[in-house]
Amino acid sequence: MKKSIFFVCTVFLTFPFGVDGQDLLSSQVPATILALFEKEFAKATDVDWEKEGELYKVDFEIKRRIDVEVWYDADGTLVRQEEEWKKSKLPAAVDKSITAEFPDHKIEDVYKITENDKV
């Protein structure tokens, strides 16, 4: 029993928490990236920055509590944007296709993802 507890404690202490990304203060974000973000999303609220690998990720809200995530590379190029959508914003053809393919399922979360200029 003592060996099991020791093993579990060792595992938790060995692996760092938050391996997804490193939280950053806005003052730790390169000035070019911060300026581009503030210009593009001037009305953003509840802004949180992280560094994930070589990318800077910012989580924030716009308008009526719409969640958005944006990733910038070190040069300030916006490489990915993920925006929470309402189901009503889905194109009719997409909604119809999903309903036909998965009739016993319910759509709960909808996101518009733009990556490298492709939606």
C-alpha positions as a Markdown table, in Angstrom:
| # | Residue | x | y | z |
|---|---|---|---|---|
| 1 | Met | 0.0 | 0.0 | 0.0 |
| 2 | Lys | 2.8 | 2.4 | 0.9 |
| 3 | Lys | 4.5 | 1.7 | -2.5 |
| 4 | Ser | 1.2 | 2.5 | -4.3 |
| 5 | Ile | 0.9 | 5.9 | -2.5 |
| 6 | Phe | 4.5 | 6.6 | -3.1 |
| 7 | Phe | 4.2 | 5.8 | -6.8 |
| 8 | Val | 1.1 | 8.1 | -7.2 |
| 9 | Cys | 2.8 | 10.9 | -5.4 |
| 10 | Thr | 5.9 | 10.5 | -7.6 |
| 11 | Val | 3.9 | 10.6 | -10.8 |
| 12 | Phe | 2.1 | 13.8 | -9.8 |
| 13 | Leu | 5.4 | 15.5 | -8.8 |
| 14 | Thr | 7.2 | 14.3 | -11.9 |
| 15 | Phe | 4.8 | 15.7 | -14.5 |
| 16 | Pro | 4.4 | 19.5 | -14.4 |
| 17 | Phe | 0.9 | 20.9 | -14.2 |
| 18 | Gly | -0.3 | 22.9 | -17.2 |
| 19 | Val | 1.8 | 21.2 | -19.9 |
| 20 | Asp | -0.6 | 22.7 | -22.5 |
| 21 | Gly | 0.8 | 26.1 | -22.3 |
| 22 | Gln | 2.4 | 28.8 | -20.2 |
| 23 | Asp | 0.2 | 31.6 | -18.8 |
| 24 | Leu | 1.5 | 35.0 | -19.7 |
| 25 | Leu | 0.8 | 38.5 | -18.5 |
| 26 | Ser | 0.1 | 40.9 | -21.4 |
| 27 | Ser | 3.4 | 42.6 | -20.6 |
| 28 | Gln | 5.1 | 39.4 | -21.5 |
| 29 | Val | 3.6 | 39.2 | -25.0 |
| 30 | Pro | 5.7 | 40.8 | -27.8 |
| 31 | Ala | 4.7 | 44.3 | -28.5 |
| 32 | Thr | 3.9 | 43.7 | -32.2 |
| 33 | Ile | 1.5 | 40.8 | -31.3 |
| 34 | Leu | -0.1 | 42.8 | -28.6 |
| 35 | Ala | -0.6 | 45.8 | -30.9 |
| 36 | Leu | -2.1 | 43.6 | -33.7 |
| 37 | Phe | -4.5 | 42.0 | -31.2 |
| 38 | Glu | -5.6 | 45.3 | -29.7 |
| 39 | Lys | -6.2 | 46.8 | -33.2 |
| 40 | Glu | -8.2 | 43.7 | -34.5 |
| 41 | Phe | -10.1 | 43.0 | -31.3 |
| 42 | Ala | -10.4 | 46.4 | -29.6 |
| 43 | Lys | -13.6 | 45.4 | -27.7 |
| 44 | Ala | -12.2 | 42.1 | -26.3 |
| 45 | Thr | -12.9 | 41.5 | -22.6 |
| 46 | Asp | -11.7 | 38.8 | -20.2 |
| 47 | Val | -8.3 | 38.5 | -22.1 |
| 48 | Asp | -5.9 | 35.7 | -21.1 |
| 49 | Trp | -2.6 | 35.0 | -22.8 |
| 50 | Glu | -0.7 | 31.7 | -23.1 |
| 51 | Lys | 2.4 | 30.6 | -25.0 |
| 52 | Glu | 1.9 | 27.1 | -26.6 |
| 53 | Gly | 5.1 | 26.0 | -28.1 |
| 54 | Glu | 6.1 | 28.7 | -30.5 |
| 55 | Leu | 2.6 | 30.3 | -30.7 |
| 56 | Tyr | 1.0 | 32.9 | -28.6 |
| 57 | Lys | -2.6 | 32.1 | -27.8 |
| 58 | Val | -5.2 | 34.5 | -26.5 |
| 59 | Asp | -8.6 | 33.6 | -25.0 |
| 60 | Phe | -11.1 | 36.4 | -24.8 |
| 61 | Glu | -14.8 | 37.3 | -25.1 |
| 62 | Ile | -16.5 | 39.6 | -27.6 |
| 63 | Lys | -20.0 | 41.0 | -27.9 |
| 64 | Arg | -22.5 | 39.1 | -25.8 |
| 65 | Arg | -20.1 | 36.7 | -24.2 |
| 66 | Ile | -18.9 | 35.0 | -27.4 |
| 67 | Asp | -15.7 | 33.0 | -26.6 |
| 68 | Val | -12.8 | 33.4 | -29.1 |
| 69 | Glu | -9.3 | 31.9 | -29.2 |
| 70 | Val | -6.6 | 33.3 | -31.5 |
| 71 | Trp | -3.1 | 32.0 | -32.1 |
| 72 | Tyr | -0.3 | 34.2 | -33.4 |
| 73 | Asp | 3.2 | 33.1 | -34.5 |
| 74 | Ala | 6.3 | 35.0 | -33.3 |
| 75 | Asp | 6.0 | 37.4 | -36.3 |
| 76 | Gly | 2.5 | 38.4 | -35.4 |
| 77 | Thr | 0.7 | 36.5 | -38.1 |
| 78 | Leu | -2.7 | 35.3 | -37.1 |
| 79 | Val | -2.5 | 31.5 | -37.8 |
| 80 | Arg | -5.7 | 30.2 | -36.2 |
| 81 | Gln | -9.0 | 31.6 | -34.9 |
| 82 | Glu | -11.7 | 29.7 | -33.1 |
| 83 | Glu | -15.0 | 31.4 | -32.4 |
| 84 | Glu | -17.9 | 30.0 | -30.6 |
| 85 | Trp | -21.1 | 30.1 | -32.7 |
| 86 | Lys | -24.8 | 29.6 | -32.1 |
| 87 | Lys | -26.3 | 26.6 | -33.8 |
| 88 | Ser | -28.6 | 29.0 | -35.8 |
| 89 | Lys | -25.5 | 30.4 | -37.6 |
| 90 | Leu | -24.7 | 27.1 | -39.2 |
| 91 | Pro | -25.3 | 27.1 | -42.9 |
| 92 | Ala | -28.5 | 25.2 | -43.7 |
| 93 | Ala | -26.8 | 22.7 | -45.8 |
| 94 | Val | -24.3 | 21.8 | -43.0 |
| 95 | Asp | -27.1 | 21.5 | -40.4 |
| 96 | Lys | -29.2 | 19.3 | -42.8 |
| 97 | Ser | -26.2 | 17.1 | -43.5 |
| 98 | Ile | -25.3 | 16.6 | -39.8 |
| 99 | Thr | -29.0 | 15.9 | -38.9 |
| 100 | Ala | -29.2 | 13.3 | -41.8 |
| 101 | Glu | -25.9 | 11.6 | -40.8 |
| 102 | Phe | -26.5 | 11.6 | -37.1 |
| 103 | Pro | -30.3 | 11.6 | -36.5 |
| 104 | Asp | -30.1 | 10.4 | -32.9 |
| 105 | His | -27.6 | 13.1 | -31.8 |
| 106 | Lys | -28.0 | 16.7 | -30.8 |
| 107 | Ile | -25.6 | 19.5 | -31.8 |
| 108 | Glu | -24.4 | 21.2 | -28.6 |
| 109 | Asp | -21.4 | 23.2 | -29.5 |
| 110 | Val | -20.6 | 25.0 | -32.7 |
| 111 | Tyr | -17.3 | 26.7 | -33.6 |
| 112 | Lys | -16.1 | 28.5 | -36.6 |
| 113 | Ile | -12.4 | 27.7 | -37.0 |
| 114 | Thr | -10.2 | 29.6 | -39.4 |
| 115 | Glu | -6.7 | 28.3 | -40.0 |
| 116 | Asn | -4.2 | 29.6 | -42.5 |
| 117 | Asp | -7.0 | 31.6 | -44.2 |
| 118 | Lys | -9.3 | 28.5 | -44.6 |
| 119 | Val | -12.6 | 28.1 | -42.7 |
